[in-house]
Amino acid sequence: MRTTIRTTTSRPRKRIVTFQIRDRSGGPHACHAGGAFYSRAARSIWPRRFSDLHVSPLAASDRRSRLIAIGLMCGALCCFTALDTSAKWLGRGIDPLQTVWLRYAIAVALVSIFINPVTRPGILRTKKPLLQAVRSLLLFLSTAFNFFALKDLQLAQTTSIQFATPLLVALLAGPLLGEWVGPRRMIAIAVGFLGVLIVTRPGLNGLPVAAWWSFAGTICYAFYQIMTRTLAAYDSSQTTMFYSNMAGLVLITPLLPAIGWTAMSPQQWLVAGLMGLTAAFGHWLLILAHRRAPAPVLSPFIYMQIVWMTLSGYLVFGDEPDRYTVIGAGVVIMSGLYLLYRERARAGDAD
């Protein structure tokens, strides 16, 4: 049997490969890689070549789903940028705890329209009520600490410190989840914390109070993420989201008399409404994104938030990040991306 391969071009940028196969009887059997037919002889010689020339519908659908998920993640990050920007702007005129109450009250009102016991029967049932309570408390504390930090720190600075969350999660996953890190990832975690120190620049008098608030919020958020990973095996995302918002409102409401209510202008109410809307919509987009793509695909795009935060801080407050913030943020981001790379490498070895 003799095989001849001839390449022709029938249209611009479209190449058709013609295989001419002669069997023992001398009869030619032509088949076109881009055409509509090919012979049994061709299939017997190249059983896999022709299938490789076409993209399977499943692969194309998966690629499309991941692109949509990346778009949803970017939308969620824009919402979270608007959330922090609104909270910082409101914090200039009212108490941060009043801002926290507004964030939860408006988010609960909006979420309850779509997610409630009537539209989602059984949403209040949870297999781990204690974990739900602890997780909700951690999110509440993280939000409150972050709002206190935003009074004095730039948006780019609080975001750079919060980028240490993946480092803390990797460090805490060992004793809490049994997912221990190796020496290379431990070095990456240490380098990442060095980047946080570059951003905060502790002097002889120690760290500023606002930086401690941001650190406390980051630690709470790291534990919150670990609790979220644990609860994902027991409760639906809608149940978890409902409890998170409702618990925060229940926790902050009794504190209002002690805080004292500050009268708000129509402009402040408008910004507060934007804050609650972006909080609810951002978390909804985040849930949709994780439904369409795994976390390792979406994680690198989280670091794009530093761009939105820096731009928002400059446009709204006139804040320009100094070189220490830029260098420190770069160190933290590179450490987080290396941790993600090592996680993917370990997953590949496991496969």
Order of alpha helices (4+ residues) and beta strands (2+ residues): beta-beta-beta-alpha-alpha-alpha-alpha-alpha-alpha-alpha-alpha-alpha-alpha-alpha-alpha-alpha-alpha-alpha
